[in-house]
Amino acid sequence: MIALEKRQTLDNIVNKTNLKLGGINFGFRLESERAQKCIMDPGRLIIGLDVAHPAKSKNEENPVPSVVGVSLFIYALVYSLSS
């Protein structure tokens, strides 16, 4: 368990450093051109949420989940990739 926590910490540091240096950590590619056009429509807003439930400690019965949200303006991504 400790090794996994250290690995996650290292992954977080590497990902944040990569972003600050102008890198891209994750990307996606759609199989069909039709799906690509649908997703890249300038009038479309895509929202994704991930809920993390921390492990129960001896003092807590039900820990409060944490939610992290990320937003992306598609034209900022296009600009970043082309520059």
C-alpha positions as a LaTeX table, in Angstrom:
\begin{tabular}{lrrr}
\hline
Residue & $x$ (\AA) & $y$ (\AA) & $z$ (\AA) \\
\hline
Met1 & 0.00 & 0.00 & 0.00 \\
Ile2 & 2.80 & 2.43 & 0.80 \\
Ala3 & 4.55 & 1.75 & $-2.50$ \\
Leu4 & 1.30 & 2.50 & $-4.37$ \\
Glu5 & 0.90 & 5.83 & $-2.53$ \\
Lys6 & 4.48 & 6.81 & $-3.40$ \\
Arg7 & 3.86 & 5.86 & $-7.03$ \\
Gln8 & 0.73 & 8.05 & $-7.16$ \\
Thr9 & 2.64 & 10.95 & $-5.61$ \\
Leu10 & 5.41 & 10.56 & $-8.17$ \\
Asp11 & 2.85 & 10.39 & $-11.01$ \\
Asn12 & 1.22 & 13.62 & $-9.77$ \\
Ile13 & 4.56 & 15.44 & $-9.60$ \\
Val14 & 5.61 & 14.26 & $-13.07$ \\
Asn15 & 2.23 & 15.18 & $-14.63$ \\
Lys16 & 2.19 & 18.66 & $-13.07$ \\
Thr17 & 5.79 & 19.32 & $-14.09$ \\
Asn18 & 5.08 & 18.17 & $-17.63$ \\
Leu19 & 2.10 & 20.54 & $-17.92$ \\
Lys20 & 4.07 & 23.48 & $-16.56$ \\
Leu21 & 6.74 & 22.83 & $-19.19$ \\
Gly22 & 4.13 & 22.88 & $-21.97$ \\
Gly23 & 3.60 & 19.14 & $-22.30$ \\
Ile24 & 0.35 & 17.23 & $-22.73$ \\
Asn25 & $-0.40$ & 14.43 & $-20.27$ \\
Phe26 & $-3.47$ & 12.88 & $-21.85$ \\
Gly27 & $-5.23$ & 12.95 & $-25.20$ \\
Phe28 & $-7.95$ & 11.12 & $-27.03$ \\
Arg29 & $-8.66$ & 10.07 & $-30.58$ \\
Leu30 & $-12.09$ & 9.18 & $-31.92$ \\
Glu31 & $-12.42$ & 6.42 & $-34.48$ \\
Ser32 & $-14.96$ & 8.07 & $-36.78$ \\
Glu33 & $-14.70$ & 11.49 & $-38.41$ \\
Arg34 & $-18.39$ & 12.05 & $-37.66$ \\
Ala35 & $-17.82$ & 11.57 & $-33.92$ \\
Gln36 & $-14.79$ & 13.86 & $-34.08$ \\
Lys37 & $-16.84$ & 16.66 & $-35.68$ \\
Cys38 & $-19.62$ & 16.19 & $-33.13$ \\
Ile39 & $-17.28$ & 16.41 & $-30.15$ \\
Met40 & $-15.27$ & 19.35 & $-31.55$ \\
Asp41 & $-18.39$ & 21.44 & $-32.27$ \\
Pro42 & $-17.64$ & 24.95 & $-30.91$ \\
Gly43 & $-21.09$ & 25.13 & $-29.28$ \\
Arg44 & $-20.59$ & 21.93 & $-27.27$ \\
Leu45 & $-19.67$ & 21.82 & $-23.59$ \\
Ile46 & $-18.38$ & 18.54 & $-22.19$ \\
Ile47 & $-18.19$ & 18.11 & $-18.43$ \\
Gly48 & $-16.53$ & 15.20 & $-16.66$ \\
Leu49 & $-16.44$ & 14.47 & $-12.94$ \\
Asp50 & $-14.49$ & 11.95 & $-10.95$ \\
Val51 & $-15.38$ & 11.14 & $-7.35$ \\
Ala52 & $-12.70$ & 9.79 & $-5.04$ \\
His53 & $-13.64$ & 8.10 & $-1.79$ \\
Pro54 & $-10.77$ & 8.12 & 0.69 \\
Ala55 & $-10.11$ & 4.99 & 2.72 \\
Lys56 & $-11.86$ & 4.78 & 6.08 \\
Ser57 & $-9.69$ & 5.63 & 9.04 \\
Lys58 & $-10.18$ & 4.34 & 12.57 \\
Asn59 & $-11.73$ & 7.65 & 13.65 \\
Glu60 & $-14.17$ & 8.07 & 10.75 \\
Glu61 & $-17.23$ & 6.04 & 9.89 \\
Asn62 & $-17.96$ & 7.47 & 6.43 \\
Pro63 & $-15.31$ & 9.79 & 5.00 \\
Val64 & $-16.57$ & 12.63 & 2.82 \\
Pro65 & $-15.85$ & 12.05 & $-0.88$ \\
Ser66 & $-13.86$ & 14.66 & $-2.75$ \\
Val67 & $-14.73$ & 15.84 & $-6.26$ \\
Val68 & $-12.31$ & 17.37 & $-8.73$ \\
Gly69 & $-13.54$ & 19.12 & $-11.87$ \\
Val70 & $-11.52$ & 20.10 & $-14.91$ \\
Ser71 & $-12.62$ & 22.39 & $-17.73$ \\
Leu72 & $-10.97$ & 22.84 & $-21.11$ \\
Phe73 & $-11.58$ & 25.46 & $-23.76$ \\
Ile74 & $-11.02$ & 23.57 & $-27.01$ \\
Tyr75 & $-9.48$ & 26.51 & $-28.87$ \\
Ala76 & $-6.82$ & 26.88 & $-26.16$ \\
Leu77 & $-5.88$ & 23.25 & $-26.85$ \\
Val78 & $-5.72$ & 23.84 & $-30.60$ \\
Tyr79 & $-3.58$ & 26.93 & $-30.08$ \\
Ser80 & $-1.28$ & 25.07 & $-27.70$ \\
Leu81 & $-0.82$ & 22.19 & $-30.14$ \\
Ser82 & $-0.10$ & 24.45 & $-33.11$ \\
Ser83 & 2.39 & 26.79 & $-31.46$ \\
\hline
\end{tabular}
